Amino acid sequence: MSCPHVAGIAALIKKKYPSWTRAMIRSALMTTAGMVDNRERGILDNGATVGRTATDNVRVATPLVAGAGQVHPDLALDPGLVYDAGERDYVDFLCAMNYTAEQMRLFVPDFVKCTRMLAGGPAGLNYPSFVVAFDNRTDVRTLTRTVTKVSDEAETYSVNVKAPEHVKVTVTPTILEFKEHTERKSYTVEFRNGAGGNRKAGWDFGHVSWENEKHRVRSQVAFQWKK
């Protein structure tokens, strides 16, 4: 039932903001979602039933299972900031995925060749979440995002970061000030792996959130360690 529920909320957003792109609507849904239920408990991974007995506790879901979390229609109708993306961004994304010209023409019939690459590879798409992959050769990942102000009044946002203890996250700048409607601001995030090669392969999670008294614009971060 998640698909029709989300589709209905997306339709509400589109009705209120008919000029918004699909990416803006997606961003509003994702960045205002939460990882707790209506009793302030972590969303449970009810699908993790293999090998579980009746007396076992159901584990809390990670973003790999729950995505951005449980949608909040009231918050999604007033997200404060959104992450937008257009056709050119997706073309660059597919180029970063090493799609061939023939494959690209399935999406862009008049495609000729890739003319630029996303900084940071596929993870550089202006998407409202982050995937940060570390391996034995790479201990630092740097990604840039751009947010668009969709609220009416002037606002200032401060960054709030949550990360595993062995990952240092540096956001530049740490404060975003907006005066005009549809004003755009970019920020850069450096993720530095402090565990080196001592970290076992696997996943961990955190977030980068832009906040003020009225809005919280939260992006999930999934950290992957590869061997």
SEKOL-224750 format. One record per residue (C-alpha): y, x, z; residue in one letter. Coordinates in steps of 0.05 Angstrom, whole numbers, padded with zeros to 5 digits, always signed. Layout:
% SEKOL-224750
YXZA ...
% end
This chain:
% SEKOL-224750
+00000+00000+00000M +00047+00059+00005S +00065+00057-00069C +00090-00015-00072P +00128-00006-00007H +00164+00057-00031V +00176+00025-00099A +00209-00034-00065G +00254+00011-00023I +00272+00051-00085A +00292-00014-00119A +00338-00031-00060L +00372+00037-00066I +00380+00029-00141K +00412-00039-00131K +00463-00011-00082K +00475+00052-00123Y +00462+00035-00196P +00489+00102-00221S +00441+00144-00180W +00388+00185-00216T +00315+00181-00199R +00320+00248-00165A +00376+00223-00120M +00335+00162-00100I +00274+00205-00086R +00317+00252-00044S +00345+00194-00003A +00275+00170+00012L +00248+00239+00030M +00305+00269+00071T +00312+00208+00116T +00238+00199+00129A +00208+00217+00197G +00143+00248+00222M +00136+00201+00281V +00116+00127+00284D +00154+00070+00316N +00128+00092+00385R +00155+00163+00375E +00084+00191+00366R +00066+00240+00312G +00038+00207+00249I -00038+00212+00253L -00084+00238+00199D -00131+00178+00198N -00164+00204+00135G -00192+00265+00171A -00258+00231+00189T -00309+00281+00164V -00349+00308+00223G -00309+00268+00274R -00343+00227+00328T -00318+00164+00362A -00294+00205+00422T -00255+00256+00382D -00180+00252+00379N -00148+00240+00311V -00105+00299+00294R -00031+00295+00278V -00018+00295+00203A +00016+00354+00170T +00065+00349+00111P +00006+00364+00065L -00022+00296+00086V +00039+00255+00104A +00089+00286+00056G +00161+00277+00079A +00137+00226+00130G +00147+00152+00143Q +00204+00122+00103V +00263+00089+00136H +00297+00040+00088P +00360+00033+00130D +00371+00108+00132L +00353+00117+00059A +00410+00070+00040L +00459+00118+00073D +00430+00189+00066P +00496+00227+00069G +00473+00282+00021L +00423+00282-00036V +00387+00334-00078Y +00397+00317-00152D +00361+00344-00213A +00367+00330-00287G +00328+00342-00351E +00351+00415-00356R +00325+00428-00286D +00256+00401-00303Y +00253+00440-00368V +00268+00503-00328D +00214+00483-00278F +00161+00475-00332L +00182+00541-00362C +00172+00573-00294A +00103+00542-00293M +00088+00581-00358N +00078+00519-00401Y +00069+00536-00474T +00118+00511-00527A +00065+00461-00550E +00056+00434-00480Q +00131+00430-00470M +00140+00387-00532R +00097+00333-00499L +00156+00323-00451F +00214+00348-00493V +00200+00334-00567P +00257+00379-00593D +00239+00438-00547F +00245+00506-00581V +00236+00559-00527K +00252+00575-00454C +00322+00603-00449T +00326+00614-00374R +00280+00617-00314M +00289+00587-00245L +00308+00636-00191A +00250+00636-00143G +00201+00610-00196G +00175+00538-00193P +00197+00534-00119A +00269+00542-00143G +00272+00470-00169L +00327+00432-00133N +00276+00391-00095Y +00286+00362-00025P +00231+00405+00006S +00208+00477+00004F +00141+00513-00009V +00143+00585+00013V +00083+00629-00006A +00071+00697+00025F +00019+00748+00005D +00003+00821+00017N +00057+00842-00033R +00113+00793-00015T +00143+00785+00055D +00210+00755+00034V +00225+00692-00006R +00295+00670-00023T +00310+00600-00050L +00374+00563-00066T +00388+00488-00062R +00448+00445-00081T +00467+00381-00045V +00513+00326-00068T +00555+00285-00020K +00545+00210-00029V +00581+00185+00033S +00653+00163+00029D +00687+00198+00087E +00698+00273+00096A +00640+00305+00133E +00617+00371+00162T +00544+00389+00168Y +00510+00443+00210S +00442+00471+00194V +00382+00463+00240N +00320+00503+00226V +00249+00499+00252K +00198+00553+00231A +00135+00587+00257P +00151+00641+00308E +00131+00697+00261H +00178+00673+00205V +00252+00689+00207K +00295+00639+00169V +00367+00655+00150T +00410+00601+00118V +00475+00619+00084T +00524+00587+00097P +00505+00552+00163T +00560+00500+00157I +00576+00456+00097L +00643+00420+00094E +00655+00362+00046F +00719+00325+00031K +00707+00287-00034E +00654+00237-00056H +00602+00269-00103T +00625+00339-00081E +00570+00391-00089R +00553+00450-00045K +00499+00503-00051S +00463+00542+00002Y +00412+00598+00003T +00352+00604+00049V +00317+00671+00062E +00247+00665+00091F +00221+00730+00120R +00148+00739+00141N +00144+00779+00206G +00069+00775+00211A +00056+00823+00153G -00017+00828+00134G -00040+00807+00203N -00033+00733+00188R -00096+00696+00167K -00095+00656+00103A -00072+00585+00115G -00012+00538+00124W +00043+00527+00174D +00104+00481+00173F +00177+00474+00192G +00241+00444+00165H +00313+00457+00143V +00359+00402+00164S +00433+00389+00152W +00461+00347+00209E +00522+00315+00239N +00534+00256+00286E +00520+00206+00231K +00469+00237+00183H +00408+00281+00185R +00385+00308+00118V +00317+00340+00132R +00275+00380+00083S +00203+00397+00100Q +00182+00469+00092V +00109+00487+00080A +00090+00560+00090F +00028+00587+00057Q -00004+00654+00072W -00048+00681+00016K -00096+00740+00017K 
% end
